Amino acid sequence: MSARDDFRNRLAKSAKHFAKWAKRVDTQAYRIYDRDVPQFPVMVDVYGQRAHIAEYDTGWQQTDAEHAAWVAEVRAVVAEVLGIADSAIAFKLRRRQSGDFQYSHTGAKGEDFVVSEQGRRFWVNLDEYLDTGLFLDHRPTRKRVGDEAAGKRFLNLFAYTGSFTVYAATGGASSSVTVDLSNTYQDWSRRNFELNGLDMQRHTLVRADVFRYLETAIDQGELFDLVVMDPPSFSNSAKMLDILDVQRDHVKLVQSCLKLLMPGGVLYFSNNFRGFTLDESLVPMCKDISAVSVPEDFRNRKIHQCFRFAI
């Protein structure tokens, strides 16, 4: 059996299994393949009737023609297995890089469309940015936040497109503050809020450097019942006063968040830095929930680490 046949068979089996699973967990956006066959080092995510393929940079030496032929083969297999047109597939080369990964333009315009997840709806775009607008690996933690948010004041830091806030607000949060430095993603959050019928009088968008926001909020005596902080591994955005390094900076960030918590408050702190180690000073203060925060559709069980702090 050829590697192509292995890829097709594995993809078909996984697609069938996770299509049924996705109905049970009520999501239109989920992963069906992640480098299962070594000759096909891609990940394949389903978004409704479309597919998002990201190729991992393996360092393989290929001519442009060889790579183009291989990409065409991958696309053809995915289209065949999922029963979709090639035009419904987005394909990206995912390189390891420093900086604002999710904020990087691909150069393509793409089309915004809506997917649903556990009763919420989100705008996604499979082409325009390296990421799509919805981090699929945080689905279980989003549900936790939604389940715990009733009557609480919620803070979302490094908010990206605001999906945690959508869950908190639709879960009954009394109010929320959503902080991100990017105008693009704050606008995206606003559209997600409007899509889910959020009351913009109670749910505030703040465009700010999170370090500066935390300093100001602490000085002003702001308090929250529930906080989510999911920083990038590294950011050297020109808009920030400082360079963010999550391994170096996470103690300061977490301690600042804890100062904003009401008695009985909870902080969820997550990141996807592959070599991340939680500082020893923070270990007694939290529970590592990574084993249950990574969803079933992710073969890579180390896609992120997630910690729950309760005071």
Secondary structure, 3 states (H helix, E strand, C coil): CCHHHHHHHHHHHHHHHHHHHHHHHCECEEEEEECCCCCCCEEEEEECCEEEEEEECCCCCCCHHHHHHHHHHHHHHHHHHHCCCHHHEEEEEECCCCCCCCCCECCCCCCCEEEEECCEEEEECCCCECCCCCCHHHHHHHHHHHHHCCCCEEEEECCCCCHHHHHHHHCCCCEEEEEECCHHHHHHHHHHHHHCCCCCCCEEEEECCHHHHHHHHHHCCCCEEEEEECCCCEECCCCCCCCEEHHHHHHHHHHHHHHCEEEEEEEEEEECCCCCCCCCCCHHHEEECHHHHCCCCCCCCCCCEEEEEEC
